[in-house]
Amino acid sequence: MEAKEPVLREYLRVSQDRSGTGKSPGQQHDEMATAARQKGWTLHPRPYRDTDRSASRYARKAREGFAELMADLEDGTFDADMLGIWESSRGSRRTGEWIDLIEFCADRGVLIWVMTHNRVYDPRNARDRRSLREDASDAEYESDKTSERLLRDMRANAMKGRPHGKNIYGYERVYDQVTRQLVEVVEHPEHGPIVREAGKRILAGETYYSVAKDFNARGIPPRRSSFTQRRRVLGWTPPAIRQMLSMPAYAGLRQHQGKVLQDVEAVWPPLLEPDEWHRLQGVMAGRSRQKANSWPAKHLLGGIAECGVCGAGMRIGKQNKGRPRIDKETGEKLPQEHYNTYLCQGAPGKTGFHVAMKEDHLDLLVTEVVLARIQRPDFLARVGQQDDGVDAERAALLEEIRGHREWLEEVRAEAERVRNLSALFDQERRVAPKIEAAQKRLESLAATDPLIIELAGADDVGARWEDLSLIDRRQVIRLLVTPRIGPVGEDWKGRKGINRDRVSFAWK
């Protein structure tokens, strides 16, 4: 009987690589797939993947692929014999997180193949486990040193008034052609005047919307058009105008860690005179205090759901229902029946829309998905991202609660078998306070709005949802997710009912 080929499942990750020398997830996959074939291993068809995600403890973005990997290992659904990673630091630069991964692999009998080492490690073997832990400790140390050096450099640059990070819209940087060192920062000949014009028009009393509409009508590319296809399609928006004019850099002011540095002169010229910029902030602050949107909300997802094509918000529109009706006696045309739909509203000054969906269909679908998410046992342990210590404590509390509940289920089954309820009542009296204490601690650590915590802790989440006002329901959805509506697929045309495949969910 032939031995079964071992199955390899990859975890592919790359953080932002400014040098261009790093291996992308696609390159990692190609080389690992080639090596796996040469070794006679079967490659799992679905690797875990994180793109532009740092593994250090200073990272601000969650690693969805790594979280899925850990969950599959914990649940026993990893579905492979080996975990393949490019190098040890691609797994994690956090020692505690890396040790958890090693322990999960050891418990499940999963081997770890490190491509750059050309070696398979067995986490159940003490020597291999020590080597893997040492790699993690070294990676974390290097990450800490890099972070400290970057912080020193950023502070020094700030005190000299030099720029840091991406180039600011309205300016361009001039570099020495030989040394590639920054020589100066000058006004961009096309973008600079746009910033000046926007500032003067808002000071003159125009609205953000009118400025955005005019810029789009003139075909001026938006400030961050190079970032995403969505931004290029959406064009200028009122929030983009306001955000741009709020930047102290346009008054020649240097910021560091969110604060304007006093007595530090920036090396770039101001596009708006400091007095002018400060007057502009006063004008914009006054507008933000005006309750322009103080009217009561009438629709659950208006302004929350997005077009999956261009990223614009969805507004309510009316769609005629059925054919026009005629009064049989008088021959007069009766009022046309209609139903509400969510429509892509496009960008200011741009006509047309990309998608539409019945209001009751989308409301029902989003409500079902959100409530199902909130009712998951691990919801409070996973909502929001905090530091390693807090996330680890939340996971431990969730495990404690699950253990208590499993124990009570075992006691309940035994009490039913022997027909002795006194033992069950005794254990419930002892264990219930422990569950309650752990639940309260978990709620205190949850990085989200108290309204969501209160909803998640309700005995009947569905009934509590029905009791919420429309404003509160909108708040819950807005904080948790952005629903995105895509076009109707060819396979759905002519069909009726809720098309669930059209809606994707960007969880926050």
C-alpha positions as MATLAB code, in Angstrom:
seq = 'MEAKEPVLREYLRVSQDRSGTGKSPGQQHDEMATAARQKGWTLHPRPYRDTDRSASRYARKAREGFAELMADLEDGTFDADMLGIWESSRGSRRTGEWIDLIEFCADRGVLIWVMTHNRVYDPRNARDRRSLREDASDAEYESDKTSERLLRDMRANAMKGRPHGKNIYGYERVYDQVTRQLVEVVEHPEHGPIVREAGKRILAGETYYSVAKDFNARGIPPRRSSFTQRRRVLGWTPPAIRQMLSMPAYAGLRQHQGKVLQDVEAVWPPLLEPDEWHRLQGVMAGRSRQKANSWPAKHLLGGIAECGVCGAGMRIGKQNKGRPRIDKETGEKLPQEHYNTYLCQGAPGKTGFHVAMKEDHLDLLVTEVVLARIQRPDFLARVGQQDDGVDAERAALLEEIRGHREWLEEVRAEAERVRNLSALFDQERRVAPKIEAAQKRLESLAATDPLIIELAGADDVGARWEDLSLIDRRQVIRLLVTPRIGPVGEDWKGRKGINRDRVSFAWK';
ca = [
       0.000    0.000    0.000;
       1.508    3.319   -1.092;
       2.210    5.934    1.572;
      -0.038    8.962    1.331;
       1.647   12.156    0.156;
       1.784   14.740    2.981;
      -0.405   17.809    2.440;
       1.230   21.244    2.769;
      -0.813   24.373    3.503;
       0.887   27.753    3.096;
       0.727   30.934    5.145;
       1.796   33.745    2.809;
       2.493   37.185    4.223;
       4.363   40.303    3.225;
       4.470   43.636    5.004;
       4.940   46.886    3.078;
       8.159   46.535    1.094;
       9.459   49.984    0.131;
      12.737   48.568   -1.185;
      11.053   46.315   -3.698;
      13.389   43.437   -2.776;
      10.966   41.431   -0.661;
       9.005   38.436   -1.876;
       5.331   39.080   -2.540;
       2.780   36.460   -1.463;
       2.498   35.414   -5.114;
       6.258   34.946   -5.430;
       6.384   33.062   -2.130;
       3.619   30.761   -3.348;
       5.305   30.064   -6.713;
       8.628   29.090   -5.132;
       7.049   27.092   -2.323;
       4.789   25.255   -4.799;
       7.784   24.328   -6.943;
       9.728   23.057   -3.914;
       6.689   21.107   -2.669;
       6.312   19.316   -6.020;
       9.990   18.396   -5.991;
       9.581   16.908   -2.508;
       6.476   14.967   -3.495;
       4.099   16.934   -1.281;
       0.490   17.763   -2.133;
      -0.290   21.482   -1.992;
      -3.521   22.498   -0.270;
      -5.669   24.488   -2.744;
      -6.442   27.347   -0.327;
      -3.464   29.028    1.375;
      -3.761   31.606    4.165;
      -2.767   35.032    2.890;
      -2.007   38.470    4.366;
      -0.841   41.268    2.042;
       0.678   44.502    3.370;
       0.347   43.241    6.948;
       3.100   43.620    9.497;
       3.600   40.846   12.052;
       5.261   43.053   14.680;
       3.634   44.203   17.898;
       3.611   47.747   16.463;
       1.274   46.745   13.627;
      -1.998   48.642   13.326;
      -3.733   46.398   10.796;
      -5.279   43.079   11.743;
      -3.958   39.964    9.995;
      -7.108   38.207    8.851;
      -5.219   35.302    7.271;
      -3.221   34.588   10.422;
      -6.363   34.775   12.567;
      -8.051   32.247   10.274;
      -4.982   29.978   10.493;
      -5.011   30.036   14.298;
      -8.762   29.426   14.412;
      -8.486   26.433   12.061;
      -5.656   24.931   14.114;
      -7.621   25.443   17.316;
     -10.816   23.952   15.848;
      -9.053   21.021   14.184;
     -10.024   22.149   10.672;
      -6.523   22.930    9.384;
      -6.886   20.074    6.875;
      -3.178   19.503    6.179;
      -0.100   17.743    7.574;
       2.337   20.645    7.303;
       2.261   24.423    7.630;
       4.518   26.114    5.092;
       5.981   29.598    5.708;
       8.619   31.518    3.807;
      10.735   32.348    6.858;
      10.179   32.379   10.610;
       9.466   36.118   10.766;
       6.700   35.637    8.183;
       4.781   33.717   10.848;
       5.042   36.345   13.565;
       7.440   38.836   15.142;
       5.579   38.554   18.434;
       7.086   35.880   20.648;
       3.848   35.111   22.482;
       1.862   34.788   19.265;
       4.529   32.575   17.684;
       4.623   30.295   20.736;
       0.839   29.905   20.538;
       1.220   28.855   16.896;
       3.897   26.311   17.822;
       1.750   24.881   20.612;
      -1.301   24.563   18.368;
       0.785   22.762   15.731;
       2.255   20.453   18.384;
      -1.194   19.611   19.747;
      -2.515   18.814   16.258;
       0.602   16.991   15.052;
       1.182   19.621   12.332;
       4.768   19.993   11.080;
       6.227   23.401   10.196;
       8.228   23.793    6.987;
      10.358   26.947    6.730;
      11.187   27.472    3.063;
      14.323   29.592    3.531;
      15.716   27.052    6.030;
      14.884   24.161    3.666;
      13.880   22.288    6.789;
      10.812   20.690    8.319;
      10.415   21.230   12.067;
       8.397   18.982   14.356;
       6.950   21.140   17.176;
       6.581   18.009   19.309;
      10.373   17.625   19.315;
      12.047   19.627   22.116;
      15.066   20.634   20.003;
      12.934   21.760   17.048;
      10.600   23.646   19.368;
      13.553   25.486   20.927;
      14.885   26.460   17.473;
      11.509   27.857   16.448;
      11.169   29.835   19.687;
      14.671   31.285   19.300;
      13.773   32.435   15.769;
      10.718   34.225   17.130;
      12.690   35.903   19.905;
      15.333   37.091   17.423;
      12.675   38.418   15.030;
      10.918   40.339   17.819;
      14.237   41.844   18.973;
      15.065   43.025   15.445;
      11.553   44.460   15.099;
      11.943   46.392   18.368;
      15.312   47.808   17.307;
      13.909   48.872   13.937;
      10.945   50.567   15.582;
      13.140   52.463   18.061;
      15.416   53.669   15.264;
      12.471   54.819   13.159;
      10.977   56.709   16.102;
      14.287   58.537   16.698;
      14.571   59.410   13.006;
      10.974   60.630   12.863;
      11.489   62.878   15.896;
      14.731   64.300   14.482;
      13.072   64.978   11.116;
      10.146   66.658   12.836;
      12.352   69.014   14.870;
      14.138   70.037   11.668;
      10.821   70.689    9.917;
      11.540   67.994    7.349;
       8.757   65.858    5.838;
       8.066   62.262    6.763;
       6.042   59.608    5.005;
       4.148   60.019    1.748;
       4.325   63.197   -0.278;
       1.560   65.679    0.578;
      -0.856   66.641   -2.176;
       0.042   70.104   -3.449;
       3.792   69.594   -3.110;
       6.554   67.709   -4.844;
       9.934   66.654   -3.517;
      13.225   67.343   -5.266;
      15.992   64.775   -4.756;
      19.701   64.844   -5.553;
      20.158   62.755   -8.703;
      23.303   61.102   -7.350;
      22.773   60.636   -3.614;
      18.942   60.491   -3.762;
      18.881   62.700   -0.668;
      16.032   65.188   -0.284;
      17.060   68.641   -1.513;
      13.845   70.636   -1.099;
      10.053   70.498   -1.120;
       8.362   72.841   -3.592;
       4.815   73.639   -4.637;
       3.379   71.306   -7.255;
       2.531   73.405  -10.339;
      -0.918   71.766  -10.814;
      -1.956   70.560   -7.360;
      -0.824   73.558   -5.324;
      -3.284   75.988   -6.959;
      -6.116   73.477   -6.324;
      -5.470   73.622   -2.572;
      -5.379   77.434   -2.642;
      -8.573   77.639   -4.681;
     -10.472   75.264   -2.373;
      -9.425   77.224    0.712;
     -10.432   80.603   -0.717;
     -13.794   79.300   -1.953;
     -14.720   77.816    1.436;
     -13.696   81.068    3.132;
     -15.919   82.907    0.644;
     -18.931   80.876    1.792;
     -19.164   78.069   -0.757;
     -20.090   74.556    0.392;
     -17.810   71.530    0.289;
     -20.288   69.925   -2.092;
     -20.196   72.775   -4.620;
     -16.387   72.788   -4.653;
     -16.246   68.981   -5.071;
     -18.858   69.086   -7.832;
     -16.953   71.789   -9.713;
     -13.628   69.944   -9.410;
     -15.221   66.760  -10.773;
     -16.894   68.675  -13.616;
     -13.511   70.143  -14.570;
     -11.959   66.670  -14.598;
      -9.469   67.405  -11.796;
      -8.106   64.076  -10.465;
      -8.900   63.588   -6.756;
      -6.219   64.024   -4.116;
      -5.722   60.296   -3.536;
      -6.558   59.011   -6.997;
      -3.512   56.758   -7.080;
      -4.563   54.836   -3.969;
      -7.515   52.793   -5.188;
      -9.761   52.289   -8.178;
     -12.680   53.235   -5.935;
     -11.164   56.669   -5.237;
     -10.559   57.297   -8.940;
     -14.190   56.517   -9.780;
     -15.654   58.401   -6.815;
     -13.699   61.597   -7.520;
     -13.777   64.586   -5.174;
     -16.251   64.397   -2.278;
     -17.259   66.919    0.421;
     -15.385   64.991    3.168;
     -12.254   64.934    0.979;
     -12.352   68.735    0.580;
     -12.774   69.246    4.315;
     -10.045   66.765    5.253;
      -7.576   68.339    2.841;
      -8.139   71.873    4.159;
      -7.790   70.675    7.777;
      -4.128   69.716    7.293;
      -1.704   72.049    9.163;
       0.959   71.299    6.547;
      -0.725   73.715    4.117;
      -0.003   76.549    6.562;
       3.676   75.519    6.691;
       3.214   73.839   10.090;
       4.995   70.606   11.049;
       3.131   67.931   12.987;
       4.562   65.091   15.042;
       2.403   62.377   16.579;
      -0.727   64.394   15.894;
       0.475   67.649   17.485;
       1.664   70.828   15.761;
       5.231   71.611   16.793;
       5.660   75.154   18.042;
       8.697   77.190   16.949;
       9.487   74.640   14.208;
       9.476   76.011   10.681;
       8.653   73.496    7.954;
      11.037   73.251    5.003;
       8.139   73.577    2.530;
       6.364   76.831    1.582;
       2.804   77.384    2.888;
       0.037   77.138    0.289;
      -2.302   79.028    2.625;
      -1.006   81.839    4.795;
      -1.086   80.857    8.504;
      -3.657   83.551    9.373;
      -5.794   82.488    6.442;
      -5.548   78.803    7.408;
      -6.526   79.508   11.026;
      -9.552   81.537    9.871;
     -10.472   78.622    7.628;
     -10.392   76.199   10.584;
     -12.794   78.469   12.449;
     -15.165   78.553    9.497;
     -15.081   74.774    9.101;
     -15.525   74.182   12.839;
     -18.603   76.391   12.782;
     -20.054   74.387    9.911;
     -19.444   71.102   11.726;
     -21.478   72.410   14.678;
     -24.402   73.150   12.406;
     -26.766   70.217   12.612;
     -27.239   69.896    8.891;
     -28.110   66.210    9.312;
     -30.268   66.613   12.396;
     -33.438   65.356   10.691;
     -34.575   61.898   11.882;
     -33.274   58.921    9.904;
     -35.974   57.101    7.948;
     -34.050   54.222    6.403;
     -31.780   51.626    8.000;
     -28.872   51.648    5.551;
     -29.027   55.011    3.791;
     -25.514   56.478    3.772;
     -24.126   53.300    5.384;
     -24.274   50.762    2.562;
     -21.903   51.353   -0.354;
     -21.875   50.679   -4.071;
     -19.611   47.712   -4.700;
     -18.547   49.188   -8.047;
     -17.515   52.767   -7.224;
     -17.676   52.936   -3.421;
     -20.256   55.712   -3.314;
     -22.946   55.737   -0.632;
     -26.454   54.412   -1.247;
     -29.520   56.670   -1.178;
     -33.220   55.851   -1.226;
     -35.111   55.966   -4.518;
     -38.593   54.909   -5.597;
     -39.284   52.174   -8.121;
     -42.670   51.709   -9.791;
     -44.431   48.486   -8.837;
     -46.274   46.642  -11.556;
     -48.083   48.183  -14.494;
     -50.059   51.457  -14.399;
     -53.612   50.934  -13.132;
     -56.803   52.366  -14.644;
     -60.091   52.871  -12.771;
     -62.554   50.634  -14.628;
     -65.530   52.915  -13.939;
     -64.050   56.331  -14.640;
     -61.189   55.362  -16.919;
     -58.873   57.592  -14.887;
     -55.294   56.650  -14.198;
     -54.813   55.524  -10.594;
     -51.773   56.499   -8.497;
     -48.825   54.270   -9.333;
     -47.750   51.868   -6.598;
     -44.060   51.842   -5.794;
     -41.438   50.357   -3.508;
     -38.192   51.791   -2.104;
     -34.757   50.831   -3.370;
     -31.229   51.678   -2.329;
     -29.474   53.408   -5.256;
     -25.811   54.202   -5.844;
     -25.687   57.987   -5.515;
     -22.415   58.460   -7.391;
     -20.045   61.367   -6.781;
     -20.846   65.099   -6.792;
     -21.210   66.280  -10.378;
     -21.215   62.738  -11.795;
     -24.440   61.356  -13.218;
     -25.814   57.839  -13.243;
     -25.557   54.981  -10.783;
     -24.160   51.463  -10.820;
     -26.332   49.297   -8.567;
     -29.756   49.237   -6.928;
     -31.415   46.822   -4.490;
     -34.819   46.630   -2.843;
     -34.828   48.289    0.570;
     -36.632   45.465    2.358;
     -34.316   42.853    0.812;
     -31.119   44.601    1.869;
     -32.431   45.562    5.315;
     -33.459   41.973    6.058;
     -30.202   40.475    4.792;
     -27.933   42.899    6.659;
     -29.943   42.551    9.875;
     -29.709   38.748    9.722;
     -25.956   38.787    9.142;
     -25.222   41.407   11.829;
     -27.309   39.651   14.489;
     -25.729   36.294   13.628;
     -22.304   37.900   14.061;
     -23.215   39.427   17.419;
     -24.579   36.106   18.699;
     -21.352   34.238   17.991;
     -19.788   32.982   21.246;
     -16.463   34.641   20.402;
     -17.933   37.989   19.308;
     -16.785   40.081   22.288;
     -13.359   38.447   22.212;
     -12.793   39.411   18.588;
     -14.552   42.737   18.054;
     -12.004   45.552   17.802;
      -8.216   45.217   17.790;
      -6.104   46.039   20.835;
      -2.610   45.147   21.992;
      -1.309   41.613   22.473;
      -1.909   41.520   26.208;
      -5.547   42.596   25.976;
      -6.304   40.300   23.043;
      -4.708   37.375   24.895;
      -6.748   38.087   28.022;
      -9.948   38.285   25.995;
      -9.180   34.925   24.384;
      -8.444   33.399   27.813;
     -11.719   34.724   29.237;
     -13.641   33.314   26.303;
     -11.998   29.926   26.892;
     -12.852   30.116   30.593;
     -16.521   30.848   29.870;
     -16.663   28.031   27.342;
     -15.112   25.617   29.838;
     -17.635   26.543   32.548;
     -20.558   26.074   30.162;
     -19.285   22.713   28.911;
     -18.932   21.552   32.509;
     -22.526   22.554   33.289;
     -23.722   20.662   30.215;
     -21.934   17.538   31.438;
     -23.445   17.950   34.919;
     -26.875   18.504   33.391;
     -26.610   15.315   31.321;
     -25.450   13.298   34.351;
     -28.215   14.740   36.551;
     -30.776   13.747   33.946;
     -29.313   10.242   33.693;
     -29.426    9.557   37.449;
     -32.535   11.731   37.969;
     -30.827   13.855   40.645;
     -31.309   17.597   40.154;
     -29.703   18.654   43.426;
     -26.201   18.170   41.999;
     -27.109   20.293   38.976;
     -28.558   23.101   41.112;
     -25.468   23.029   43.330;
     -23.070   23.342   40.396;
     -25.128   26.037   38.706;
     -25.063   28.047   41.932;
     -21.265   27.687   42.110;
     -20.380   28.149   38.433;
     -22.859   30.860   37.366;
     -21.058   33.643   39.332;
     -17.781   32.625   37.687;
     -19.337   32.877   34.223;
     -20.879   36.240   35.091;
     -17.580   37.628   36.420;
     -15.656   36.466   33.328;
     -18.369   37.879   31.047;
     -18.228   41.285   32.733;
     -14.456   41.377   32.452;
     -14.709   40.389   28.782;
     -17.210   43.184   28.176;
     -14.911   45.696   29.874;
     -12.105   44.751   27.488;
     -14.219   44.781   24.322;
     -13.022   47.600   22.051;
     -16.415   48.817   20.912;
     -19.402   51.008   21.743;
     -21.354   50.283   24.963;
     -24.512   49.934   22.853;
     -22.988   46.924   21.084;
     -21.802   45.394   24.367;
     -25.287   45.782   25.841;
     -26.847   44.183   22.749;
     -24.382   41.273   22.751;
     -25.116   40.596   26.416;
     -28.897   40.434   25.990;
     -30.627   37.138   26.723;
     -32.533   37.453   23.442;
     -30.484   39.490   20.960;
     -33.241   39.455   18.341;
     -35.860   40.780   20.741;
     -33.478   43.452   22.047;
     -32.759   44.503   18.456;
     -36.473   45.000   17.853;
     -36.604   47.300   20.889;
     -33.813   49.543   19.547;
     -34.673   52.774   17.781;
     -33.776   53.159   14.107;
     -30.959   55.535   15.093;
     -29.457   52.944   17.463;
     -29.734   50.178   14.885;
     -27.936   52.354   12.348;
     -25.247   53.071   14.930;
     -24.673   49.361   15.588;
     -24.397   48.555   11.878;
     -22.197   51.573   11.141;
     -19.741   50.575   13.895;
     -19.541   46.921   12.887;
     -19.713   46.623    9.130;
     -20.027   48.283    5.733;
     -22.372   46.343    3.410;
     -21.388   46.591   -0.262;
     -23.869   45.893   -3.045;
     -22.603   44.438   -6.296;
     -24.296   44.194   -9.712;
     -26.899   41.534  -10.506;
     -25.167   38.479  -11.938;
     -26.193   36.908  -15.231;
     -27.384   33.777  -13.407;
     -29.879   35.810  -11.337;
     -31.659   37.761  -14.067;
     -35.369   36.972  -14.147;
     -35.350   35.424  -10.671;
     -37.122   36.800   -7.609;
     -36.285   36.923   -3.921;
     -33.223   38.111   -2.003;
     -30.006   37.800   -3.989;
     -27.578   37.193   -1.131;
     -24.558   36.783   -3.389;
     -24.748   40.457   -4.382;
     -23.883   41.712   -0.900;
     -20.424   41.530    0.669;
     -19.550   42.636    4.175;
     -16.468   44.660    5.172;
     -16.248   44.045    8.926;
     -14.534   46.631   11.100;
];
